[in-house]
């Protein structure tokens, strides 16, 4: 059985994964596992996304903001367009 080589994920792929999984609100640990990140990595991403206004945190629940939803939409448009190339 041949293993498929794992490619390094782009930063925008990870951000998109976090924002999508936080659409309806999620705790940090499930976000970490769904995005396949370490605790340190998820902390860095969540802090950066919060600072940019893409995600908010209240009582341990992280939720994608309206601005974050626009980011998801824009990324999906770009992915559709580049898939045609």
N, C-alpha and C positions, 0 to 999 in steps of 0.2 A: 504494500500500500504506500503510495507516494503522498507526502504531505505537501500541501500548497504553501508556498512561502508567504509569511505574513508581511503585508506592506505596512509601512509606517503611516498612521492616520494623520491627515492634515488637521490643523487646529480648528478650522471651520467645521469639519466633520464632527469633532468632539463637542463643540459648542452647540451645533444643531441637535445632536443626540441629547444633551442635557436639557436644552430648551423644550424639545418635544416631550421628554419624559416629565417635565415639570409643568406642563400645560394645566393639568387639573390639581396641581399641588402634590408634592412628594417630600419625604424626609431625605436627609443627606445620604444615609447608607444605601437605600435602594437606587438613588441617582448614581452613586459611586459604582455599584455593581453593574447596573444597566449600561453605563458608559465604559466599563472595564478600566477604571482608574484607581490609583492608590488614594489613601486618605489625604496625603499631602497634595496630590494633583487635583482632587475634587475641591479641596479648600481653595487652591489658587484660582481655579476656573470659576467657582461660585463667587469669590470676592471680586474678580474682574467683571463678571456678568452683572453683579449687583452694582458695582461702581458705574458701569455703563448704562444702568437703568433697564436691563433686559430681564432681570429676575428680582424678586423680593423675597424676604424671609420674615415670617411671623410665627412665633411659638414653635420653631423648629421645622416648619413647613415652608418649602421653597416653591414659589409659583412664578411662572412666566408672566411678564407684564404685557400690556398692549404693544409696547415698543418691541419686546421680545417676539411677540407673535408676528409682527411685521418682518423681523429678521428671518424667521422660519419661512415665511411666504417668499421673501426675496431669494433666499438660498434655494428653495425648491424650484423657483423659476429658472435660476441659473443652472441648476442641475439638469432640468428638462432640456434647456437650450443646448447645453454642452453634450448631452447624450446623443444629440442628432449629428454631431460632428464626426 
